[in-house]
Amino acid sequence: MNERPHDDEDEARIQSLLGQVGPRAIPPENVARRVHDAVKKEWQELVTERVRRRRVRAAGAAASVAAVASISFLATMTSAPMPQMALVTRTEGRVTGDAGWLHAARNLTPTSPIHVGDDITTAADGRAALQVADGLSLRLDVSTSVRIAGLDRLVLEEGAVYVVSDPQAAGSGTFTVWTRNASVRHIGTQYEVRATTEGMQVNVREGRVIIDTEEGELHEAKAGERIAIEPNGTINRTSLPQTDPHWQWVHRIAPGFDIENRPLIEFLSWYSHETGYVVVFASDEAEKLARETTLRGSIEGLEPRAALDAVLAATNLTSSETPEATILIRVRK
């Protein structure tokens, strides 16, 4: 906004100032013009300075109002934390959480709460497992960065997130993973979304997922499939078995199963769910023992296969893998 006085107003005020001097000898025209111009310049500089001061005072007042508003906003934000979305159940290596510029980044450990708006980062040696409400759990691979965008969604910036959903839990099918290439939602499943500079992958281990690309195209992927989306939008579909070595990282950060006072059959069900292997009993007697055996102790920190060996070592049962991706449970001889 231009607040400089008009030339007509300047001229009138200058003539008034000169008139206050009283009668004087009339100077030559060129001298009179120089005097007139000098007075006009001085007056304009004076007015300009006044305008500047008014602007400074106005800016100061505005800054004060903004400061008060900011303090009020910050007070509101600090007194009303964002909703809790999940709880950390297991970590490996360095995992950090950042709730924004109002809060310092912190190292995440088991029982650390995760809130909407948090950024979670795993280092090159870091992984994390999170338990979400409604029968949903998440696992983050190494070198992963995610932002919790809501109670039912997250943004995967880089790395990989593994989603485990209980199809019988209310609301478990509404969770969405967003990437720069597409969004992914599931229908009772286990799946991984991996984001890289070369695009993204969706690997489905169980159930099926719906992929919504930036172009508005919908693609469905079912168990045993991998869908890769290149930066240019090209879609490539290949197979990925449930027992493929690709899933090994998921086992390493699997939340522990509390075996204390639990039937062996429940542990075997957990093992099957975690690994994709189907548990088969070689005889009715073997199945009966699995249902009647009560477990004691802990398998904390063990990967599923190591946990299976440790648990069965304390029972009258043994196991072996078959080429059909099954675990055969036999009575120990």
Secondary structure, 3 states (H helix, E strand, C coil): CCCCCCHHHHHHHHHHHHHCCCCCCCCCHHHHHHHHHHHHHHHHHHHHHHHHHHHHHHHHHHHHHHHHHHHHHHHHHHHCCCCEEEEEEEEECCEEEECCCCCCCEECCCCCEEECCCEEEECCCCEEEEEECCCEEEEECCCCEEEEEECCEEEEEEEEEEEEECCCCCCHHHCEEECCCEEEEEEEEEEEEEEECCEEEEEEEEEEEEEEECCCCEEEEECCEEEEECCCCCEEEEECCCCCHHHHHHHHCCCCCCCCCCEHHHHHHHHHHHHCCEEEECCHHHHHHHHHCECCCCCCCCCHHHHHHHHHHCCCEEEEECCCCEEEEEECC
